[in-house]
Amino acid sequence: MRYTFKPDDCMVISIPLGNLRNMGDGQLMPEKFTCVFKDTYKVFLKGRPKELGAAQLSIGVFVICIGSLITLEYGLSHLVYTLPSALFIASGILTFAAGNSPFMPVVKLSFIFNIISLFWSIAAIVLCPFLNEGSWDWYNSPEYNTRRNMLVGLKLVIGVLCGLELILALILIYWESKAVC
């Protein structure tokens, strides 16, 4: 098992064959050709893992703040909103660390955490609308309607943030699979 990425210093140069046939006697190389690195870590860095990891971390912190606000206001039954955010924070830290160093176990761990984070974000998006609003005795009061509207708005914000986390996890899984596989 490799512990770091091993750069092979290999570059694939594509030269169009039509240009070789049309060359003059003194011309060795055509004027236009393309170079592509085959180093997997450099391909992984094209996905900008540092920026995406920082975005995951920010989303996780924001969801923890909103989830703790819901928990304080509406009871411990709403603690489920903060569960995925700890995983988002861990994924963000690991992705940022994978973008900083070519240490293979960190990239693999980030890959695993992003897959788990993807499933947690899907579960949070699905479960968010179905959780109850709590039990209050004053259902017909205007304060109940205000509290209910605030809870619906906060749940909507958490749902949108989990959707963003889902998109980030999909992008990172795509780029990390190019580096790991």
C-alpha positions as CSV (number, residue, x, y, z in Angstrom):
1,M,0.0,0.0,0.0
2,R,1.3,3.4,-0.9
3,Y,1.2,6.0,1.8
4,T,1.8,9.0,-0.4
5,F,1.0,9.8,-4.0
6,K,3.9,8.8,-6.2
7,P,4.4,11.2,-8.9
8,D,5.4,9.5,-12.1
9,D,6.6,12.7,-13.8
10,C,4.8,11.5,-16.9
11,M,3.3,13.8,-19.3
12,V,1.2,12.8,-22.3
13,I,1.8,15.0,-25.3
14,S,-0.8,14.8,-28.1
15,I,0.4,15.9,-31.5
16,P,-2.1,15.9,-34.3
17,L,-1.0,13.6,-37.1
18,G,-2.3,15.8,-39.8
19,N,0.3,18.4,-38.8
20,L,3.2,15.9,-39.2
21,R,2.3,15.2,-42.8
22,N,2.2,18.9,-43.7
23,M,5.5,19.8,-42.1
24,G,8.3,21.3,-44.1
25,D,11.9,19.9,-44.2
26,G,13.4,21.9,-41.4
27,Q,10.4,21.8,-39.0
28,L,10.6,19.2,-36.2
29,M,7.6,20.0,-34.1
30,P,4.2,21.4,-35.0
31,E,3.3,24.7,-33.5
32,K,0.2,23.4,-31.6
33,F,0.0,20.4,-29.4
34,T,-1.4,19.6,-25.9
35,C,0.2,18.3,-22.7
36,V,-1.7,16.4,-20.0
37,F,-0.4,15.3,-16.6
38,K,-1.1,11.8,-15.6
39,D,-0.3,12.4,-11.9
40,T,-3.4,11.5,-9.9
41,Y,-2.8,14.0,-7.1
42,K,-2.5,16.9,-9.6
43,V,-5.8,15.7,-11.1
44,F,-7.3,15.7,-7.6
45,L,-6.0,19.3,-7.0
46,K,-7.9,20.4,-10.1
47,G,-11.1,19.8,-8.0
48,R,-10.0,22.5,-5.6
49,P,-10.3,20.4,-2.4
50,K,-9.2,23.2,-0.1
51,E,-12.0,25.6,-1.1
52,L,-14.6,22.8,-1.1
53,G,-13.4,21.6,2.3
54,A,-13.7,25.1,3.7
55,A,-17.2,25.3,2.3
56,Q,-18.1,22.0,3.9
57,L,-16.7,23.2,7.2
58,S,-18.7,26.4,7.0
59,I,-21.9,24.6,6.2
60,G,-21.4,22.3,9.2
61,V,-20.8,25.1,11.6
62,F,-23.9,27.0,10.3
63,V,-26.1,23.9,10.6
64,I,-24.9,23.3,14.2
65,C,-25.8,26.9,15.1
66,I,-29.3,26.7,13.5
67,G,-29.8,23.2,15.0
68,S,-28.9,24.3,18.5
69,L,-31.2,27.3,18.1
70,I,-34.0,24.9,17.2
71,T,-33.1,22.6,20.0
72,L,-33.1,25.4,22.6
73,E,-36.3,26.8,21.4
74,Y,-38.4,23.7,20.6
75,G,-36.9,20.9,22.8
76,L,-34.5,18.1,22.6
77,S,-36.6,16.2,20.1
78,H,-35.2,18.4,17.4
79,L,-31.6,17.5,18.2
80,V,-31.6,15.4,15.0
81,Y,-30.9,18.6,13.0
82,T,-27.4,18.9,14.5
83,L,-26.3,15.3,14.0
84,P,-25.2,15.5,10.3
85,S,-23.3,18.8,10.9
86,A,-20.6,17.1,13.0
87,L,-20.0,14.8,10.1
88,F,-19.9,17.8,7.7
89,I,-17.3,19.5,9.8
90,A,-15.1,16.3,9.9
91,S,-15.5,15.9,6.2
92,G,-14.5,19.5,5.6
93,I,-11.4,19.3,7.8
94,L,-10.3,16.0,6.2
95,T,-10.9,17.4,2.7
96,F,-8.9,20.5,3.5
97,A,-6.1,18.4,4.9
98,A,-6.2,16.2,1.8
99,G,-5.8,19.2,-0.4
100,N,-2.7,20.4,1.7
101,S,-0.7,17.2,1.6
102,P,-0.4,14.2,-0.7
103,F,-0.7,11.7,2.1
104,M,-2.8,8.8,0.7
105,P,-4.6,7.7,4.0
106,V,-5.9,11.2,4.5
107,V,-7.3,11.3,1.0
108,K,-8.9,7.9,1.5
109,L,-10.4,8.9,4.8
110,S,-11.7,12.1,3.3
111,F,-13.3,10.0,0.5
112,I,-15.0,7.7,3.0
113,F,-16.3,10.6,5.1
114,N,-17.6,12.3,2.0
115,I,-19.5,9.2,1.0
116,I,-21.0,9.0,4.5
117,S,-21.7,12.7,4.4
118,L,-23.6,12.3,1.1
119,F,-25.9,9.7,2.7
120,W,-26.4,11.8,5.8
121,S,-27.3,14.9,3.8
122,I,-29.8,12.8,1.7
123,A,-31.4,11.5,5.0
124,A,-31.5,15.0,6.5
125,I,-33.2,16.4,3.4
126,V,-35.8,13.6,3.5
127,L,-36.4,13.7,7.2
128,C,-36.4,17.4,7.8
129,P,-40.0,18.1,6.7
130,F,-41.4,15.1,8.5
131,L,-40.3,15.9,12.1
132,N,-43.0,17.1,14.3
133,E,-43.2,20.6,15.7
134,G,-43.5,19.7,19.3
135,S,-46.4,19.7,21.6
136,W,-48.0,23.0,22.7
137,D,-51.3,23.6,24.4
138,W,-52.1,26.9,22.8
139,Y,-52.6,25.9,19.1
140,N,-54.9,28.7,18.3
141,S,-52.9,31.5,19.7
142,P,-50.9,34.0,17.5
143,E,-47.7,33.0,19.3
144,Y,-48.2,29.4,18.1
145,N,-48.4,30.5,14.5
146,T,-45.3,32.7,14.8
147,R,-43.3,29.9,16.4
148,R,-44.5,27.4,13.8
149,N,-43.6,29.7,11.0
150,M,-40.1,30.3,12.5
151,L,-39.6,26.6,12.8
152,V,-40.7,26.0,9.3
153,G,-38.3,28.7,8.1
154,L,-35.4,27.3,10.1
155,K,-36.1,23.8,8.8
156,L,-36.1,25.2,5.2
157,V,-32.7,26.8,5.8
158,I,-31.3,23.6,7.1
159,G,-32.8,21.7,4.1
160,V,-31.1,24.1,1.7
161,L,-27.8,23.8,3.5
162,C,-28.0,20.0,3.4
163,G,-28.7,20.3,-0.3
164,L,-25.6,22.3,-0.7
165,E,-23.7,19.7,1.3
166,L,-25.1,17.0,-0.9
167,I,-23.7,18.9,-4.0
168,L,-20.3,19.5,-2.4
169,A,-20.1,15.8,-1.4
170,L,-20.9,14.7,-4.9
171,I,-18.3,16.9,-6.4
172,L,-15.6,15.9,-3.9
173,I,-16.4,12.2,-4.3
174,Y,-16.0,12.6,-8.1
175,W,-12.5,14.2,-7.7
176,E,-11.4,12.0,-4.9
177,S,-12.3,8.9,-6.8
178,K,-10.0,10.0,-9.6
179,A,-7.2,10.3,-7.0
180,V,-7.9,7.1,-5.0
181,C,-9.0,4.7,-7.7
